[in-house]
Amino acid sequence: MKIIFVRHGHPDYTKDCLTELGHPQAEAAAERLKNEKIDKIFSSSCGRAYETACHIAARHNLDVTQYDFMREIRWGVKDTEDYVHPWTLADEWVAKGKDVMNFDWQNDPEYKGVTLADDYNKLAQNFDKWLEEFGLVREGKYYRVTRENNDTIMMVSHAGASTVAISHIFNVPFLYACRTIDCNYTAITVVNFGSKVGELTTPRFTLVNDARHIEGITVEKVFGR
């Protein structure tokens, strides 16, 4: 089974929709993916992700199924107005020589008490439940193939949510994933789950963070930075 992850286009976060810039970005992604044999399209239930998915779905005559569990993760500190941006923090850890390969990152003082840790665990659990619907059942750090499935499915969501999912299925620390996968608008990442029915498997990357299709459409930097 192949999963195509797509980040939403340039957003209006206040209105939770695509901007005038976001729609042509989404359309460029749709054009890029028009020849891909896509069997099912899913999205976060956030407006900016759903609108992006609709641009792509229109090229394939498919409906978009929305999921709440793929909504963007929260980045604040519990019961405060403090803001913890995981990509910025990953950059700071590297600059300071801290270990972004730390699997116990949730208990680091800089992350303890942030909403991200709760959201990471909840999304990872729900993502595994979702994969079970396609015949991939989590066993420890791997997945048991319980039925044959050659579908190509797409999940349109967010930089944070998709990075959580990717770090979980690949068993890499979240901060390491943030440091190595800095998703641009409508960036495409593709993973494949192989192996025969009954065997254990892990995913393999075939494409990571590819946003070449929006070159010339925008000069926006990643995350607007």
Secondary structure, DSSP 8 states (H G I E B T S, - for coil): -EEEEEE--SEETTTTEE-TTHHHHHHHHHHHTTTS---EEEEESSHHHHHHHHHHHHHHT--EEEEGGGS----BBTTS--B--HHHHHHHHHHHT--TT-TTGGGSTTTTTBHHHHHHHHHHHHHHHHHHTTTEEEETTEEEE-S----EEEEEE-HHHHHHHHHHHHT--HHHHHHH----TT-EEEEEE---TTSEE-EEEEEEEE-GGGBTTB---GGG-
